[in-house]
Amino acid sequence: MKALSETPTDRSRQRELHRLGIFCGVAAALWLAGAEAPTKLVTVAVSPFVISFMMVLGAFISRWSLPSLLRGTSDTFTDVRQVPHLVVWGVMAGCLWAVGNTLTVFAVRDIGLSLAFPLWNSNSLIGILWGILLFKELHRATWLRKAGVVGGALVIFLGAILLSAASTSQGAQGSALRGIGAALGAGLMFGSMYISYRKAYLTGMNPLTFLTFFTFGEITTVTVLAVAFLGGVGPFWQELAANRSILFWPLLGGFMWVVGDLLQNYAAKYVGISRGIPLSNTNQLWGLLWAILVFRELHGLSSYVYAEVIGGSILMAAGAVAIASSSTSENEYFSWKEAAQREIERYRLNPDYVRTRMEGRDLEAHATRRTWVDWLLLAGATILFAGFGAMARVPRMEIQMGWLTVLSAAMLIVLLASGFALWRVTRFS
């Protein structure tokens, strides 16, 4: 079988994909931060399981409708025929995400959005570890690049310790430690699911395809959790019916999460999980802005708590920047290709497919085709969102509408820019 290393990637193309991956990581941070804002609804006595289920339902709808819009479902199944074994890995990653997402809702309820964010973003440490151990990321990298990644990880860890101290001082007595545990547990779940991400993208799978099957794992897991912990199907349905006026907001949060997650996956594909995940985890700073400016979450607390929260967030962001700044060298990229070659031999994959998809290209040039199935999915998604939106009301909580508008506009601008960049360079491959 032809080795992947016999057809090296053009260096200019590699640099272009690296810049694209970095930009996608930055864009992902904005959307992942905004998607967590609806979890503030747990403060109005809504069950965390209801919030989590509705977010995942929104994600499920979006993970099928967005691929239909961007490339068509026929492209999804064409991709799967090349690497069918990755369907199982996608479902497994979805299961881990659903558990982690439920834990984040508990964490936000117990210690607040601005404090929980950085703690569950410890997933970047887990991602770096798996990237190095399993996928040869940083292998053959220069000592300076290794120092940037490892040093950045240590700075992130120090920032997490500082924020843990702030969480203990700000959280309600008896619930702060539980909230910290939930946030760190979520980080472990999210960090471990990146194994499936990298396994998929080493073989060139399109993120749109991977996340389509990812959603089966998350919707199944979160439904089982909700039914089990709420006492059965009947009580679960009653919870949904009783809170129908606020269900649209976590549903919208699920859509926003999918947009951020998709951009994060493109970052992981083109710059690796050791770089892409920490970069997208700068969402903690945007989350801090949402918490302070929109929800006034830290209003009235002591200056010492402010110093801990802001200082910890800056430390963690600085660590992420150091990691992202350590660009991939040709030698390190060669190690990636060795890891991809191992996947080719293990699963008997087409090396031409793997090589072209790793380069952000299609094996065969063809126009995007949409069938009646795609239009049906798009119409169904629109009707569901519109139906829940018609029942929605704004919850009674202090929301600064001016800042909400500013942050929402920033998200939209970055989305348009990153979407255009992905289309121009890879056609969303």
C-alpha positions in Angstrom: 0.0 0.0 0.0 1.3 3.4 -0.9 2.7 5.3 2.1 1.3 8.7 2.9 4.8 10.2 3.2 5.4 9.6 -0.5 3.2 12.5 -1.4 4.2 15.4 0.9 1.9 18.3 1.4 2.9 21.5 -0.3 4.5 23.8 2.3 2.5 26.9 1.3 -0.8 24.8 1.5 0.3 23.7 5.0 0.8 27.3 6.1 -2.5 28.3 4.6 -4.4 25.6 6.5 -2.5 26.5 9.7 -3.7 30.1 9.5 -7.2 28.9 8.7 -7.2 26.5 11.8 -6.0 29.4 14.0 -8.8 31.6 12.8 -11.4 28.9 13.3 -10.2 28.4 16.8 -10.7 32.1 17.6 -14.1 32.1 16.0 -15.1 29.0 17.9 -14.3 30.7 21.2 -16.9 33.4 20.6 -19.6 31.0 19.7 -18.9 28.5 22.5 -19.0 31.3 25.0 -22.3 32.6 23.8 -23.8 29.2 23.7 -23.4 28.8 27.5 -25.4 32.0 28.3 -28.8 30.1 28.2 -27.6 27.9 31.1 -28.2 30.9 33.3 -31.8 29.8 33.2 -31.0 27.2 35.9 -31.3 30.2 38.3 -35.1 30.3 37.7 -35.7 26.8 39.2 -35.6 24.9 35.9 -34.2 21.4 36.1 -30.6 21.2 34.8 -31.6 18.0 32.9 -34.3 19.9 31.1 -31.8 22.6 30.1 -29.3 20.0 29.0 -31.8 18.0 27.0 -33.1 21.1 25.2 -29.5 22.2 24.3 -28.8 18.8 23.0 -32.1 18.7 21.0 -31.1 22.0 19.5 -27.7 20.5 18.7 -29.2 17.4 17.2 -31.4 19.4 14.8 -28.5 21.7 13.9 -26.0 18.9 13.3 -28.2 17.5 10.6 -29.5 20.8 9.1 -26.2 22.6 8.8 -24.5 19.9 6.7 -27.5 19.9 4.5 -27.1 23.6 4.0 -23.4 23.6 3.4 -22.6 20.5 1.4 -25.7 18.3 1.3 -26.4 15.0 3.0 -25.2 13.0 0.0 -21.7 14.3 0.7 -22.0 13.1 4.3 -22.8 9.5 3.3 -20.1 9.5 0.6 -17.6 10.4 3.3 -18.8 7.6 5.5 -18.3 5.0 2.8 -14.6 5.8 2.8 -14.2 5.6 6.6 -17.2 3.6 8.1 -15.4 2.7 11.3 -15.4 6.3 12.4 -19.2 6.3 12.8 -18.7 4.4 16.1 -16.1 6.8 17.3 -18.4 9.7 16.5 -21.2 8.2 18.5 -18.9 7.5 21.4 -17.6 11.1 21.4 -21.3 12.3 21.5 -21.9 10.2 24.6 -18.9 11.8 26.4 -20.1 15.3 25.3 -23.6 14.7 26.7 -22.3 13.7 30.1 -19.9 16.7 30.1 -22.6 19.1 29.0 -24.9 18.0 31.8 -22.1 18.5 34.3 -21.6 22.1 33.0 -25.2 22.9 33.8 -24.7 21.8 37.4 -21.5 23.7 37.6 -23.1 27.0 36.4 -25.9 26.6 38.9 -23.5 26.1 41.8 -20.6 28.5 41.1 -21.7 30.7 38.3 -20.9 31.0 34.6 -17.7 33.2 34.9 -16.2 30.8 37.4 -17.3 27.4 36.0 -16.0 28.3 32.4 -12.3 28.1 33.1 -12.5 25.0 35.3 -14.2 22.8 32.6 -11.8 24.3 30.1 -9.2 22.1 31.8 -10.2 19.8 28.9 -7.3 21.4 26.9 -4.8 19.8 29.3 -6.4 16.4 28.7 -6.5 17.1 24.9 -2.8 18.0 24.9 -1.9 14.7 26.7 -3.9 12.5 24.3 -2.5 14.4 21.3 1.0 13.7 22.4 0.5 10.1 23.6 -1.7 8.8 20.8 -1.3 10.9 17.7 2.3 12.0 17.7 1.5 15.6 18.1 4.7 17.6 19.0 6.8 14.6 17.9 9.9 16.0 16.1 8.9 19.5 17.1 11.7 21.9 18.1 12.3 22.4 21.8 10.9 26.0 21.5 7.6 24.7 20.1 7.4 22.0 22.8 8.1 24.6 25.5 5.4 26.8 24.1 2.8 24.0 24.3 3.9 22.5 27.6 4.6 25.9 29.2 1.2 27.1 28.1 -0.4 24.0 29.6 1.2 24.8 33.0 0.1 28.4 32.9 -3.5 27.2 32.1 -3.2 24.9 35.2 -2.1 27.8 37.4 -5.0 29.9 36.2 -7.4 27.0 37.0 -6.1 26.9 40.6 -6.6 30.6 41.0 -10.1 30.4 39.7 -10.9 27.5 42.0 -10.0 29.7 44.9 -12.3 32.4 43.6 -15.1 29.8 43.1 -14.9 28.7 46.7 -15.2 32.3 47.9 -18.1 33.2 45.6 -20.2 30.0 45.6 -22.9 29.2 48.1 -21.8 27.4 51.2 -22.1 23.6 50.7 -22.3 23.9 46.9 -19.0 25.4 45.8 -17.0 22.2 46.0 -19.8 20.3 44.2 -19.7 22.9 41.5 -16.0 22.7 41.1 -16.2 18.9 40.9 -18.9 19.1 38.2 -16.8 21.6 36.2 -13.6 19.5 36.4 -15.6 16.4 35.6 -17.0 18.1 32.5 -13.4 19.0 31.5 -12.4 15.3 31.7 -15.3 14.3 29.5 -14.7 17.0 26.9 -10.9 16.3 26.9 -11.4 12.6 26.4 -13.8 13.0 23.5 -11.0 14.7 21.5 -9.5 11.2 21.0 -12.3 10.6 18.6 -11.9 14.0 17.0 -8.2 13.5 16.1 -8.7 9.9 15.0 -11.3 11.2 12.5 -9.3 14.1 11.2 -6.0 12.2 10.8 -7.9 10.2 8.2 -9.3 13.4 6.6 -13.0 13.0 7.6 -15.0 16.2 7.1 -16.1 17.7 10.4 -19.6 18.1 9.0 -19.8 14.3 8.6 -18.2 13.5 12.0 -20.5 15.8 14.0 -23.6 14.4 12.2 -23.0 11.0 13.8 -21.7 12.5 16.9 -25.2 13.8 17.6 -26.7 10.3 18.0 -24.5 9.6 21.0 -25.3 12.9 22.7 -29.1 12.8 22.2 -29.3 9.2 23.4 -27.2 9.8 26.4 -28.8 13.0 27.6 -32.3 11.5 27.1 -31.4 8.5 29.3 -29.9 10.8 32.0 -32.9 13.0 32.0 -35.5 10.2 32.2 -33.5 8.3 34.8 -32.8 11.3 37.2 -36.3 12.9 36.8 -38.1 9.7 37.7 -39.3 8.3 34.4 -40.8 9.4 31.0 -43.9 10.9 32.6 -42.2 13.2 35.1 -39.7 14.2 32.4 -42.5 15.1 30.0 -44.3 17.1 32.7 -41.1 19.1 33.4 -40.9 19.9 29.7 -44.6 21.0 29.5 -44.3 23.0 32.7 -41.4 25.0 31.4 -42.4 25.2 27.7 -42.2 29.0 27.8 -38.4 29.0 28.3 -37.5 25.9 26.2 -36.6 28.0 23.2 -33.5 29.6 24.9 -31.5 26.4 25.6 -32.7 25.1 22.1 -31.1 28.2 20.7 -28.0 27.6 22.9 -27.7 24.2 21.3 -27.6 25.7 17.8 -25.0 28.2 18.9 -22.9 25.5 20.4 -23.0 23.5 17.2 -21.7 26.5 15.3 -18.8 26.9 17.8 -18.2 23.2 17.9 -18.0 23.0 14.2 -15.4 25.7 14.0 -13.5 24.1 16.9 -13.5 20.8 14.9 -12.1 22.6 11.8 -9.4 24.0 14.1 -8.6 20.6 15.5 -8.4 19.2 11.9 -6.0 21.7 10.6 -3.8 22.5 13.6 -4.3 19.5 15.8 -6.0 19.1 19.2 -2.9 20.2 21.1 -3.2 23.6 19.5 -6.8 23.9 18.3 -8.5 23.0 21.5 -6.6 25.4 23.8 -7.2 28.2 21.3 -10.9 27.7 21.3 -10.9 27.5 25.0 -10.2 31.2 25.1 -14.0 31.2 25.2 -13.5 31.7 28.9 -12.7 35.3 28.3 -15.8 35.8 26.2 -17.8 33.9 28.8 -16.4 36.3 31.4 -17.7 39.2 29.3 -21.1 37.7 29.0 -21.3 37.0 32.8 -20.1 40.5 33.8 -21.5 42.7 31.1 -24.8 41.0 30.2 -25.8 39.2 33.4 -23.8 41.3 35.9 -22.9 38.1 37.6 -20.1 39.4 39.8 -21.8 42.7 40.7 -21.3 43.7 44.3 -18.5 41.2 45.2 -15.2 42.2 46.7 -12.3 43.5 44.6 -10.3 40.5 45.8 -12.7 38.1 44.0 -12.6 40.2 40.9 -8.8 40.1 41.0 -8.8 36.3 41.3 -11.4 35.8 38.5 -9.8 38.2 36.0 -6.2 37.2 36.9 -7.0 33.5 36.5 -8.7 34.0 33.2 -5.8 36.1 31.9 -3.4 33.4 32.9 -5.3 30.7 31.2 -5.8 32.7 28.1 -2.1 33.5 28.0 -1.3 29.8 28.2 -3.7 29.1 25.3 -2.0 31.8 23.2 1.4 30.4 23.9 0.2 27.0 22.7 -1.5 28.4 19.6 1.6 30.4 18.7 3.8 27.3 18.5 3.3 26.7 14.8 3.5 23.2 13.2 6.9 22.5 11.6 7.5 20.3 8.6 9.1 17.6 10.8 6.1 17.6 13.2 3.7 17.5 10.3 5.6 14.4 9.0 4.9 12.8 12.4 1.2 13.5 11.8 1.4 11.7 8.5 3.0 8.7 10.2 0.1 8.5 12.6 -2.3 8.8 9.6 -0.4 6.0 7.9 -1.0 3.8 10.9 -4.7 4.5 10.6 -4.6 3.6 6.8 -2.9 0.3 7.5 -5.1 -0.6 10.4 -8.4 0.1 8.6 -7.3 -0.5 5.0 -8.2 3.0 3.9 -7.6 4.7 0.6 -4.4 6.7 1.0 -5.3 9.2 -1.7 -8.6 9.9 0.1 -6.7 10.5 3.4 -4.0 12.7 1.8 -6.4 14.9 -0.1 -8.8 15.3 2.8 -5.9 16.2 5.2 -5.1 18.9 2.8 -8.6 20.3 2.8 -9.5 19.1 -0.7 -11.9 16.6 -2.2 -10.8 13.3 -3.7 -13.0 14.1 -6.7 -14.0 17.6 -7.7 -17.8 17.8 -7.8 -20.4 20.5 -7.3 -22.4 20.5 -4.1 -25.7 18.7 -4.7 -28.8 19.0 -2.5 -31.7 16.7 -2.7 -35.3 16.9 -1.5 -34.0 15.3 1.7 -31.8 18.3 2.4 -34.6 20.8 1.9 -36.9 18.7 4.1 -34.3 18.7 6.9 -33.9 22.5 6.6 -37.6 23.1 6.5 -38.2 20.8 9.5 -35.5 22.5 11.6 -36.9 26.0 10.8 -40.4 24.9 11.8 -39.2 23.4 15.1 -37.2 26.5 16.0 -40.1 28.8 15.0 -42.6 26.7 17.0 -40.6 26.9 20.2 -39.8 30.5 19.6 -43.5 31.3 19.4 -44.0 29.9 22.9 -41.0 31.7 24.3 -40.8 34.5 26.8 -37.8 36.3 28.2 -37.1 35.0 31.8 -37.3 37.5 34.6 -33.7 38.3 35.2 -31.4 41.3 34.9 -30.1 41.4 31.3 -28.2 44.3 29.9 -29.6 44.5 26.4 -27.0 46.9 25.0 -24.1 44.6 25.8 -26.2 41.6 24.6 -26.5 43.4 21.2 -22.8 44.2 21.0 -21.6 40.7 21.8 -24.2 39.1 19.4 -23.1 41.4 16.6 -19.4 40.4 17.2 -20.4 36.7 17.0 -22.2 37.3 13.7 -19.3 39.2 12.1 -16.8 36.5 13.1 -19.1 33.8 11.8 -19.4 35.4 8.4 -15.6 35.9 8.2 -14.7 32.4 9.2 -17.4 30.9 7.0 -16.1 32.7 4.0 -12.5 31.7 4.8 -13.5 28.0 5.1 -15.4 28.1 1.8 -12.5 29.9 0.0 -9.8 27.6 1.2 -11.5 24.2 1.6 -15.1 24.4 0.4 -16.0 23.3 3.9 -14.0 20.0 3.4 
